[in-house]
Amino acid sequence: MIDLRSDTVSQPSEAMREAIAHAAVGDDVFGDDPTVNELESFTAKLLDKEAAMFVPSGTQSNLCALLAHCQRGDEYIVGDHAHTYMYEGGGAAVLGSIQPQPIPMLESGMLDLNRVREAVKPNDIHFPRSRLLCIENTTNGKAISLEELAAGAETASDNSLFYHLDGARLWNAAISLEVEVNQITAFFDSISVCLSKGLGAPIGSVLVGKSPFIDEARKWRKMLGGGMRQTGLIAAAGLFAIQNNVNRLAQDHKNAALLATGLEQNNGITVEANETNMVFIQLREENKFIQADLHDLGICTIWNKSRCRLVTHIDVTENDIDKVTEAFAKLV
Ligand SMILES: *Cc1c(COP(=O)(O)O)cnc(C)c1O
C-alpha cells in the first residue's frame, strides 16, 4: 500500500531495526538508560536548550510542558484549531485544571497577536492567571516565519507569559524556511518535537527546555505513566531518526509538490493547499466516494466528506507519486 493518511504510518527501516536490536539499555526511571540519555542530550544540544526528556507521545510531551509551566487555575493561550487544544482530549483542562483560552489562528498558522494581547487577563482575583502562549509550527503543513515567531516571543515576554512550541514537525518547518532548527527554537522556553512523524521512528517525542523546567516535567511524566524502563530500545530508533532522517525531509516536500502539480491537472480536483509534506484537495460532490476505489488500487487515504489531506513521508517514493496521480486520473 501507498499510505498517505499521515507521516505517522512509516515503518522502521532495516538500519533502524539494527539500531534497536543493538541498543544499550538501562532503567530510565533510575536515569541510567545510556541510549535515552544520549538521545536527550543530543536533542537538547541540537535545539540549543539545557535539557530534554524523552516521552512516548507528542500528546504527553505537550501535556507535561503545560503541567510544568502552569498551576491549577492558570490559563494557556492557544490557537483555536491547534493540536493541543483540539486533538489532545482536553488534557490540560481535564488533568491539569489549566483553562485554555483559544484565539483564532491566522492564515499563516500564527495566532492573531492583537487578540492574544486582549485575551491576557489583568492581575485580579476574578480572573484565571494567564501563564503561557502556545504556538504550533508547522501547522497544517505550513511553516510560520521567524518574523512572526519573534513577534509572538515579544508579546509573550511583554505579558510575562511562557512561550511553548508544539514542534511536532519542527524540521519540516526549518527546511521550508531554510533556517537551522535552533533559529526557531531560540524564541521559545520549551519545545516538543515528534520523532514518530516525518523522521520515521516508530514511537516517541522529546520535550526540551531549561533544566528546572525539565525536572518538573519529569515528575509529571511519571505521574502520567510515561516513566518507562529499558526505553533505550525505542530511544535508539529516535536517535537513529534524528541523526539520519532529517535532511531527507526535503524529498517529502518535493514529492508533495509533485503530487500537487499532478493532481492540479485534473479538472475534478481542486488543490487547496500544498505546504511542506502535505497536500489538501477538494473533490466535486459526485466524486467524494473514491476512498474505497483508491484502496483497491493500493492507495490508503483519509477523507472528511469531499476533502482529503495527503501526506508524504519516508516510505513514499517519487514513483509512488506517479502511481497516485494516475489512480486519481483514472477515478476522478
Ligand atoms: C502528531 C502531533 C502531535 C502529537 O501527537 P502524538 O500522536 O500524541 O504523538 C502534537 N501536535 C501536532 C501538531 C501533531 O501533528
The ligand as a Tripos MOL2 file, in Angstrom:
@<TRIPOS>MOLECULE
LIG
   15    15     1     0     0
SMALL
NO_CHARGES

@<TRIPOS>ATOM
      1 C1          1.0480   14.4900   15.9220 C.3       1 LIG1
      2 C2          1.0170   15.7860   16.5940 C.ar      1 LIG1
      3 C3          1.1810   15.8880   17.9770 C.ar      1 LIG1
      4 C4          1.3940   14.7160   18.9080 C.3       1 LIG1
      5 O1          0.7970   13.5750   18.5400 O.3       1 LIG1
      6 P1          1.0180   12.1140   19.1760 P.3       1 LIG1
      7 O2          0.2240   11.3030   18.2210 O.co2     1 LIG1
      8 O3          0.4690   12.1590   20.5380 O.co2     1 LIG1
      9 O4          2.4730   11.7960   19.1650 O.co2     1 LIG1
     10 C5          1.1430   17.1500   18.5310 C.ar      1 LIG1
     11 N1          0.9920   18.2260   17.7700 N.ar      1 LIG1
     12 C6          0.8530   18.1770   16.4380 C.ar      1 LIG1
     13 C7          0.7240   19.4220   15.6560 C.3       1 LIG1
     14 C8          0.8580   16.9460   15.8010 C.ar      1 LIG1
     15 O5          0.7150   16.8940   14.4820 O.3       1 LIG1
@<TRIPOS>BOND
     1     1     2 1
     2     2     3 ar
     3     2    14 ar
     4     3     4 1
     5     3    10 ar
     6     4     5 1
     7     5     6 1
     8     6     7 2
     9     6     8 1
    10     6     9 1
    11    10    11 ar
    12    11    12 ar
    13    12    13 1
    14    12    14 ar
    15    14    15 1
@<TRIPOS>SUBSTRUCTURE
     1 LIG1         1 GROUP 0 **** ****
